[in-house]
Amino acid sequence: MPDPAGFIYVPDLITAAEERALLDWFAAAPDWKIVTFRGQTAHRRAMSFGARYLTQGRHLLPAPPLPDELVPYRDRMVEAASAELGSDVALAGRSRSDFALCTALH
């Protein structure tokens, strides 16, 4: 089965040591929020940067900016997309810093 259009798989985008450091960083982060969906508390928590989506009322709200710990990985993803698709397509007139949304689930 072919990949969906626009999907790029980049093996080894992060090293095993970086993966461990990211997991440790996320695990220690104090910003996890309880997820509520249709009035029910979910069995997971979420942390968002740049913007967060509230399923109750379907609202997009501001969230803290992308932290410095995640910026190098965002930059690598943008570089990989630019290498695969070309900068004109990957960036579509935007700068690297415009890619500033991140949601993690725990």
C-alpha positions, -999 to 999 in steps of 0.1 A, spaced: 0 0 0 15 34 -9 20 61 16 -6 89 18 1 119 -4 25 142 14 36 116 40 73 114 46 89 87 67 124 96 79 140 67 96 165 76 124 154 113 125 164 111 162 189 88 178 180 63 205 197 85 231 177 116 219 145 95 221 153 85 257 161 122 266 128 133 250 108 106 269 125 117 301 118 154 294 81 147 286 77 125 317 91 152 340 71 180 324 46 196 348 22 209 321 1 178 315 -36 186 313 -65 162 320 -84 154 287 -122 156 288 -142 144 259 -180 147 258 -181 153 295 -160 122 303 -125 122 317 -102 103 294 -76 79 305 -48 101 291 -34 135 296 -22 160 270 4 188 267 2 213 239 25 240 225 16 268 201 -22 261 203 -44 236 220 -77 222 209 -106 219 234 -130 191 223 -156 206 245 -170 234 223 -144 227 196 -122 257 205 -86 264 195 -68 283 223 -33 297 226 -8 275 244 28 281 255 53 285 227 73 255 215 100 250 242 137 251 234 140 214 240 118 206 210 131 232 186 160 211 172 136 183 164 112 206 146 141 220 127 152 185 116 117 176 105 115 208 84 149 201 69 139 165 61 107 177 44 125 203 25 151 177 13 123 153 2 98 178 -13 118 209 -20 117 240 2 90 257 -19 66 228 -13 77 219 23 77 255 36 50 269 13 61 304 19 66 300 56 97 301 78 109 272 100 97 290 131 61 290 118 60 253 124 54 257 161 25 234 171 30 203 191 6 181 211 18 151 232 -5 125 247 4 105 278 
